[in-house]
Amino acid sequence: MVRNLIDHSCRLLSGLIAASLALMVVLVFGNVVLRYGFNSGITVSEELSRWLFVWMTFMGAVVALRDRDHLGTDMLIGKLGPAGKKFCLFLTYLLMLGCCALLFKGSWDQAVINWTSTSAVMEVSMSWVYFPGILFAVLGGLILLADLLDLVTGRLKDDELTMIQESEESPHAGTGEAH
């Protein structure tokens, strides 16, 4: 049930990431053409592109967390046996869940503080800049809890005990398949 929710959410986020990137390209390229070609521009282009980039970054982080596509190194973990790897992975999940809790609290507090402040150009609540942190904290926390449950119940195989990849060339790149 939780895995289905996570998978559907990540598919939706991937579509939103693509739409955000396309809109950013249109806004920035259009603004450049208008500025240099016609001495005018799209007023909201710069601000909206920045906000889309923030949202896109956090949405991409959720998808990468689900697919285990974050870069890292397993120099120490690779030398441990299965029990050591399980312990380290358990500890890692706890630390990451703690980070998600801190990110949620900080993003929530900033969203509340900035609820009545508006952006200079779009005149939209500045809270929208902090909502991606809340989104990542919630969805990332769900992903981590589901993975932690798999670890605790023994559903992870020994080759799944390393949560990172060593290079940018993911063995599952473009397949949508999780590691």
N, C-alpha and C positions, 0 to 999 in steps of 0.2 A: 504494500500500500504506500509506504513512505517512499520506496524506490520509484514507484510509478509517478508519484507527485514530483519527485526530484527530476526524473527523466523528462517529464512533460514541461516542467519549469525551465529546464536547461534548453530544450528545443525552442521554447518561446523566447528565451533570452538570446539564443543564437540568431533568431530572426530579427529581434530588436537591435542586436549589435550590427547586423548587416544593414538594416534600415538606417540606423544612426550614422554609420560610416558613409553610406550613400548620401544622406542629407548633409553631412559635414563637407563632403567633396563638392556637392552642388553649391552650398553656401559659400565656401572659401573660394572655389574657382570662379563662381559667378561674381563674387565681390571683387576679385582681382581684375576680371575682364571689365566690369563696370567702372572700377577706379581708374584703370589705365586707358581704357578705350573711350569712356564716356564721361569721365570726371565726376562720377557719382558713386553710389554704393548702396549695399543693403545694410541698413542701420543695425539690425539685430544679429548680423552674420557672425561677428567676432564673439559676442557674448554667448549666443546659442551654441556655437561650435565648441566653445570651451566647456559648457555644461554638458553637451552630448559626449565629449571626450571623457569627462569624469564618470558619467553614467556607463559609458561603454567599457571603461577600465574595470569598474566594479562588477559589471555583468560578466565580462570575460573572465574575471577572477573566479566567479562562481562556477562557470563552465569548466575552467581549467582544474579547479579543485575536484569536481566530480570525475573528470577524466584522468586525474592524477598527472597532469601535464606541467606542473610547476617544476622548474629546474632545481636541482640540489646535488648533493654528493653523498655517496654511501661508503666513503672510505672507511669509517669506523664500523658502521652497521654491517657492511659486507663481510667483515671478519668475525662477526658473532654467529653463534648457532641459532637455531629456531627459537629457543626460549629467550635468549638475549634480544633477538629481533622483536619478539612479541612484547617484551617488557618495554623496550625503547619506543615501539610504535604506540603502545598504551600511554606512555608518558607524553609522547608527542601529541596524541589526540587530546589529552587533558590540557596541555599547554595551549594548543590551538583553540580549544573551546573557551579557555580563559581569555585568549586574545579576542575571540568573537564577542564575548560578554563585554569586554572593555570597549571594543569598537561600537557595539550597540549602545552602551551607556553614553559614550562620548558623542556619537552621532545624534542620539535622541536629545541629549541636553542641548546641543548646538541647534538642532532643528527647532526646539521649543524657544530658545533664546532669540533666534532669527525669524520667527514666524511672522512678526509684523514688519521686519525690514524688507525692503524691496530692492531688486537689482536696478542698476543705473539706467539701462537701456530698455529692457523688456518690462520692467516694473512688475516683476513676479516675485513672490515670497522667496527670500534667500534660503528658506528651509529646504527647498528642492535640491540645493547643492549637497545637503547632508543626508537626504533620503537614500542615496545609493549605499552609504555605509550601513544603514539600517537593513536594507535589502540583503547586502552581502552577509551581515552578521546573522540574520535569520536563516537564509538559505544555506550558507556555509555551515552554520551550526547544525542544521538538519542533516546535511551530508556527512559531517563529522560524527554525529551521534549514530547514524545508520552504519557507518564504517566501524565505529567503536563497538557497536552491538555485534557486527560480523566477527570482529576480532575476539571479543569476550566469549561468544558462543562457538568459536572454533570453525567458523565457515570460511576463513581465509586460508588459502594454500600457502605453503612456505615461500613460493616465488612472489606472492602478493604482499609480503611483509615489508618490502621496501616501497615507500610511498612516493618516491620521486623518480625522475628520469635524469640520466647523466648528460644527455645532449639535447639540442633543440629538435633533432629529428625523431619525432615520436613514432614508435612502431605502429601506432593506430591513427596517425594523422590523416584527417579527411574521411575517416570511416565512421566517426560518431560512436565508435565502440570504446567502452571504458576498459581500463587496464584491469 
